[in-house]
């Protein structure tokens, strides 16, 4: 019986690695963090009426929101409870990408399906509004170009086809000087 359990665990872990069934969640503090889909749905519900929200734009807005949130909180808190990866078209939260891909839409006007109900705190809504003020005017291509510049966290870890994780400290180190410039 023990051999069967060991074999089943090995097989389960093997399949999870191949199909990436579920991404690791991180909880750096006691503060609430959200799924990437919850943050994407905030932008879709509140901003799709102001113009086209493409999958790329949503992917980049969620990344930028998480990057700035982490930077403002000195790495003590994250907005998104998932790890971001360096994909061919920039930083991506894999769960969000899969959710968008399942919907197969070019224009995101309806919230993405998600089986967990998360309520965004008022202070975080205010923060997301600031992100929209800073980046909402740009399309997905421009936001992608911003995240691909020389010296960005994406550029430092990108390896074609590797989908490497982008460490939080690289993200914070990149955005912290920008925060000082803004002050």
Buried (B, 14 or more C-beta within 10 A) or exposed (E): EEEEEEEEEEEEEEEEEEEEEEBEEEEBEEEBBBBBBBBBBBBBEEBBEEEEBBBBBBBBBBBBBBBBBBBBBEBEBBBBBBBBBBBEBBBBBBBBBBBBEEEEBEEBEEBBEBEEEBEBEEEBEEBBBEBBEBBBEBBBEEBBEBBBEEEBBBBBBBEEEEBBEBBBEBBBBBBBEEEEEEE
